[in-house]
Amino acid sequence: MASTRRPSDGSNGKAEELQKKLRRAESDKKAYQDESNNTLRQQKLAITSLREENERLKEDLSMETKQSLVGSAIAGTEGLSRLQDQADSFTQKVEYEKKKIEDMEKELRDIQKK
C-alpha cells in the first residue's frame, strides 16, 4: 500500500501562523506605504505653498523697492526744484543790487559834475 503523507496538525498550525504573520506584515507594509505617501503629499503641498508665498513676497519687495525709488526721485526732484527756486531768487536779488549800484554810481557822477 502506498502511503500518503498528510501534514500533521502541528505543521498545519505552524503554516497558518506563518500566513497570519505574513498577512499582518503585508498589512503593516501597506499602512506604512499609505502613511509615507500621505506625508510626501503633505510635504509637496507645503513646498508648493511656500514657493507661492516666496514669489508673492518677492513681488511685494519689488514693488516696495520701486515705490521707494520713485519716492526718492520725487523727493530729489522736489529738492532740486526748491534749490532752483532759491537760485532764481538769489539771481533776482543780485540783479536788483547791481541795478542799485548802477543807479548810485550814476547819481554820484551827476553830483560830481555839478
ABEGO torsion letter per residue (X at the ends): XBBBBBBBAAAAAAAAAAAAAAAAAAAAAAAAAAAAAAAAAAAAAAAAAAAAAAAAAAAAAAAAAAAAAAAAAAAAAAAAAAAAAAAAAAAAAAAAAAAAAAAAAAAAAAAAAX
